[in-house]
Amino acid sequence: MGLTTPSAPFDIAAVFPELAGQSRTTVRLHPRRGEPAITDSSIGGPLLWPADEPWPICPEPLTHHPSEGWDPLPLVPVLQLFACDVPEVPFPEGADALQVLWCPLDHEPYFQPHTTARWRKAEAAGSVLIEAPTPDPDSDESYLPMACVLSPERVEEYPAGWGLPAELRNRIWAWEDEFPNPDNWRYFSHLSSAPGSKVGGWVRWIQDPVEIECGEGHIMAHLLTIASWEFDIKSGKRWPPIEERSLLTPHAPPEIQNPTDLMIQDAGSLYLFVCQECPERPVDSYSQGS
């Protein structure tokens, strides 16, 4: 089933000309609980993983096991995207699949799971692993995503409020209070960047923006966001799909608001960044919570 985001109630760039030309297209993934196959794009689903390729383990075991003795901690499948579903992903040459895995325990300094990304060519996988290793029994359940199918949708968005210059941000706040606005539309919640799990577009910063550099010193671009919630009480006025609006009263059910059952920090998001200058497309991550 395709899912459709309601259009913005009006063009905010017509009100604030500084925003003209700053819209970007993001791909909202719209995860919904289901039974994806290994050949499907998914969150929390099985990965198209070569049977002869070692399964990755946490590279920082002393984070969890201060003593010298420890058992390898297998990473958990989090996301798989194929170029046929989301061609906007900047795949390196020769690759058409992106796989993201993480350690299901907190790591310093950002209190987020250690994340790794694998680029691969789907048809080169050969014999595939039937089932991923069982997650460690000590795993944090908030980092074990439920299996979700995806319904990618392209949406235009504007920079997140925290990413705007302070002077413009203050004028927007003043306009919200002064503008005859009986429907109570707000830039941060309704008119800027889309919430939820998505690919490309603007980062929906929860706190102050940061710049992420690769090992070569290049500024990395927003690759994708893995979100705890697809929307919250405030943003739920604009961003839930039209097809599911009738299901949101009196409260949004968890299978729509939090379909993956993830909880990153305090209802936060994990942002993945990619270097588009390095040919191997290195990926790094950073998380924020409210």
C-alpha positions as a printed Julia matrix, in Angstrom:
290×3 Matrix{Float64}:
  0.0     0.0    0.0
  1.35    3.4   -0.95
  1.34    6.09   1.72
  0.89    9.76   0.94
  1.98   12.76   3.0
 -0.5    15.68   3.02
  0.69   18.76   1.16
  1.92   21.75   3.13
 -0.95   24.14   3.94
  0.93   26.98   2.2
  4.35   27.81   0.77
  6.48   29.07   3.63
  9.07   30.38   1.14
  6.51   32.91  -0.05
  6.43   34.28   3.49
 10.19   34.12   4.1
 12.06   34.65   0.8
 15.31   33.49   2.45
 13.91   29.97   2.18
 13.42   30.18  -1.59
 15.56   27.58  -3.33
 16.25   25.72  -0.08
 13.66   22.98  -0.48
 15.02   19.46  -0.84
 13.47   16.12  -1.68
 13.58   13.49   1.03
 12.4     9.9    0.7
 10.13    9.04   3.58
 10.47    5.29   4.15
  7.16    4.8    6.0
  8.13    1.56   7.81
  5.15   -0.6    8.71
  5.22   -3.95  10.46
  5.31   -6.9    8.11
  7.33   -9.86   6.87
  9.99   -8.6    4.44
 12.08  -11.1    2.5
 15.86  -11.0    2.2
 15.44   -9.42  -1.23
 13.25   -6.59   0.1
 14.16   -3.14   1.34
 13.25   -3.15   5.02
 13.9    -1.98   8.55
 14.54   -4.83  10.97
 14.13   -7.43   8.23
 16.53  -10.15   7.06
 19.61   -9.13   5.08
 20.83  -10.44   1.75
 24.04  -11.69   3.34
 26.56  -14.0    1.61
 26.77  -17.31   3.44
 30.58  -17.33   3.23
 30.99  -13.78   4.62
 31.66  -13.58   8.39
 28.87  -11.92  10.34
 30.13   -8.67  11.9
 30.62   -8.42  15.65
 30.95   -5.39  17.91
 34.45   -3.93  17.48
 34.41   -2.34  20.93
 33.82   -5.29  23.31
 35.4    -3.62  26.34
 32.54   -1.12  26.25
 30.33   -3.95  27.49
 32.82   -6.36  29.05
 35.4    -4.53  31.18
 36.99   -7.83  32.18
 39.35   -9.68  29.87
 36.9   -12.48  29.18
 34.05  -11.79  26.75
 31.99  -13.44  24.05
 31.72  -11.85  20.6
 28.6    -9.69  20.37
 26.93  -10.06  16.95
 25.58   -6.94  15.31
 21.85   -6.67  14.66
 20.31   -6.09  11.19
 18.69   -2.66  11.16
 18.09   -1.52   7.58
 18.43   -2.71   4.0
 17.87   -0.53   0.95
 18.04   -1.54  -2.7
 18.62    0.89  -5.55
 15.46   -0.31  -7.28
 13.43    1.08  -4.34
 15.47    4.11  -3.32
 17.77    5.14  -6.2
 18.44    8.41  -4.36
 20.94    6.6   -2.12
 24.45    7.58  -3.36
 25.63    4.04  -4.01
 29.33    3.63  -4.79
 30.19    2.31  -8.23
 29.25   -1.34  -8.61
 26.88   -1.44  -5.61
 23.09   -1.46  -5.53
 22.37   -2.41  -1.91
 23.0    -0.69   1.41
 22.89   -2.63   4.67
 23.08   -1.09   8.15
 23.77   -3.07  11.3
 24.49   -1.99  14.86
 25.54   -3.24  18.25
 22.37   -3.44  20.38
 23.98   -1.69  23.35
 24.87    1.94  24.1
 28.29    3.27  23.16
 29.98    6.49  24.2
 30.22    9.38  23.61
 26.7     9.84  22.21
 24.9     6.96  23.97
 24.0     5.3   20.71
 24.54    1.85  19.23
 27.81    1.35  17.33
 26.72    1.35  13.68
 28.3    -0.13  10.58
 27.23    0.08   6.93
 27.91   -2.37   4.11
 27.62   -1.6    0.41
 27.2    -4.59  -1.88
 26.07   -5.79  -5.3
 22.95   -7.86  -4.78
 23.52  -10.31  -7.61
 27.03  -11.06  -6.33
 25.78  -12.36  -2.97
 25.7   -15.97  -4.2
 24.52  -18.43  -1.55
 22.97  -16.42   1.24
 22.74  -16.79   4.98
 19.33  -18.17   5.9
 19.15  -16.59   9.35
 21.14  -13.95  11.19
 22.8   -14.82  14.52
 20.52  -14.62  17.53
 20.9   -11.25  19.31
 22.87  -11.32  22.54
 20.54  -11.98  25.52
 21.87   -8.82  27.17
 20.81   -6.67  24.19
 18.92   -3.47  24.89
 15.45   -4.22  23.54
 15.06   -0.61  22.41
 17.75   -1.37  19.78
 16.08   -4.49  18.39
 13.84   -3.28  15.54
 10.65   -5.08  14.64
 10.55   -6.28  11.03
  9.01   -3.59   8.82
  8.28   -3.32   5.12
  8.81    0.07   3.48
  6.7     2.35   1.28
  9.15    4.97  -0.06
  7.59    8.36  -0.83
  9.25   11.53  -2.17
  8.4    14.68  -0.22
  9.61   18.27  -0.47
 10.87   19.79   2.77
 12.68   22.84   4.13
 15.61   23.1    6.58
 14.9    22.15  10.18
 14.33   25.11  12.46
 17.53   24.52  14.44
 19.48   24.6   11.19
 18.38   28.15  10.32
 20.3    31.32  11.16
 19.25   32.6   14.58
 17.9    35.88  13.15
 15.6    34.08  10.7
 14.55   31.58  13.33
 13.53   34.39  15.69
 11.52   36.11  12.94
  9.72   32.86  12.2
  8.81   32.48  15.87
  7.52   36.04  15.96
  5.52   35.48  12.76
  3.93   32.34  14.24
  2.63   34.38  17.15
  1.54   37.42  15.14
  0.25   35.89  11.91
 -3.54   35.34  11.81
 -3.15   31.59  12.09
 -6.35   29.93  13.35
 -5.04   26.46  12.46
 -1.9    26.96  14.55
  0.64   25.88  11.9
  4.26   25.94  13.11
  7.5    25.91  11.13
  9.41   23.5   13.4
  6.61   20.95  13.63
  4.77   21.23  10.32
  6.51   23.28   7.62
 10.19   22.35   7.72
 11.89   18.94   7.54
  9.93   15.7    7.62
 10.14   13.58  10.77
 10.59    9.82  10.83
 12.9     7.44   9.03
 13.96    8.82   5.67
 16.72    9.04   3.05
 18.41   12.27   2.0
 16.88   15.7    2.32
 17.4    17.83   5.41
 18.35   16.47   8.8
 15.53   17.05  11.27
 17.81   18.2   14.06
 16.42   17.77  17.56
 19.22   19.9   19.02
 21.94   22.1   17.52
 23.26   20.93  14.12
 26.71   19.38  13.85
 29.1    18.8   10.93
 30.47   15.31  10.47
 33.81   14.79   8.7
 35.19   11.62   7.17
 38.73   10.41   7.85
 39.99   12.49   4.92
 38.5    15.7    6.33
 35.57   15.95   3.9
 32.23   17.24   5.17
 29.79   14.33   5.01
 26.23   14.57   3.68
 23.04   13.34   5.31
 22.54    9.78   4.07
 19.52    8.7    6.08
 17.73    8.96   9.4
 16.54    6.08  11.55
 13.94    7.54  13.89
 12.33    6.32  17.08
  8.98    7.81  16.09
  7.49    8.61  12.72
  5.83   11.66  14.28
  5.01   13.05  17.73
  2.0    14.88  19.17
  2.93   18.19  17.55
  4.13   16.99  14.16
  1.22   14.54  13.96
 -0.93   17.43  12.75
  0.86   17.44   9.37
  2.99   14.38   8.7
  0.95   11.15   9.17
 -0.11    9.65   5.81
 -3.53   10.52   4.44
 -4.43    6.83   4.17
 -4.02    6.3    7.94
 -5.6     9.48   9.29
 -8.77    7.67  10.37
 -6.67    5.44  12.64
 -5.18    8.29  14.68
 -8.13    9.06  16.94
 -8.19    9.28  19.85
 -4.52    8.24  19.97
 -1.98    7.19  17.37
 -1.46    3.41  17.6
  2.16    2.28  18.09
  2.2     0.36  14.81
  1.87    3.74  13.03
  3.69    6.14  15.37
  6.48    3.75  16.41
  6.3     0.81  13.98
  9.91   -0.29  14.46
  9.59   -0.3   18.28
 12.98    1.45  18.45
 13.86    4.0   21.11
 17.05    5.96  20.4
 18.01    8.14  23.35
 14.8     9.89  24.48
 12.53    9.39  21.44
 15.43   10.6   19.31
 16.96    9.72  15.96
 20.16    8.21  14.6
 21.54   10.16  11.64
 23.84    8.46   9.15
 26.2    10.53   7.02
 28.11    9.56   3.88
 31.18   11.03   2.24
 30.36   11.64  -1.4
 33.95   12.58  -2.26
 35.62    9.34  -1.19
 34.93    6.62  -3.8
 34.33    3.92  -1.16
 31.52    6.04   0.38
 32.43    5.8    4.09
 29.49    6.16   6.49
 29.4     7.59  10.02
 26.59    8.12  12.52
 25.45   10.59  15.15
 22.38   10.58  17.38
 20.29   13.17  19.17
 17.43   12.93  21.63
 14.94   15.36  23.04
